[in-house]
Amino acid sequence: MSRFIPENNRYERIWILAKYDFKSRYYYNYLGVIWALIKPFFEFLVYYVVFTYFFPGAIENFALYLFLGLILWYFFLEGTNKGINILQQKRYLLENIPFNRGDLLISTTFSAFMAFMFNMVVYLLLSLSLGVIPFHSSIVYFPFLMTIYFLLVMGFGMILATISIHFKDIQHLWDMFMLAGLWLTPILYDKQMIIDNLPALIYINPVSGLIINVREVLLYGNDPDFQLLGFNIIYTIVIFAIGFFVFKSYSHKAAEKL
């Protein structure tokens, strides 16, 4: 892909940083990036065996339901965690060469997105093998939903990266928040459980609506819930705008504080 990007520009730098960050996690492994396919495939097999033979649930194709929810959640988790530490990890770049700090956030979010897309390849192949056809007319909504999700993750990443300059404990607080978020998002259970008990939570949690809508589009072949989608668009615009403002205003202090 890099051969299609003009040399010596910011897009090339973003792509190289994202590609390096993605490959570095497999650098010392014999199979390299093939592990990005093997690991989610093995993970799905575990879910399939457990929830088909030991704990059969009421949700149809529960293994696929769970797997799709988890890989979407992992994208949010990885993207935001990388955002917290990006300024410290790439401090040498900021100190030694002229570099747009925002490009670091774009590259690290894109690196997490690359891992998500490898997981999506596994999901699509497994869906086809199980006779669950993921290619409905509603799939046209998928790129739009993922664009919103990408900007949401990046918005949170910019906010967290800025906070981490002044408050190092944010990583521990965010870890606890993510643990609570896992259980307050319909990933491990049916969304109807939240709708019946805490219906407002579906709209308060910006990740819930996106996971629900991606499942509707890919797993069930339905159009997204446009009311939820509207909330998600508003959340994304607000969070990204706040993140952009605080990151642009205060991230230049990273070299002094870190």
Order of alpha helices (4+ residues) and beta strands (2+ residues): alpha-alpha-alpha-alpha-alpha-alpha-alpha-alpha-alpha-alpha-alpha-alpha
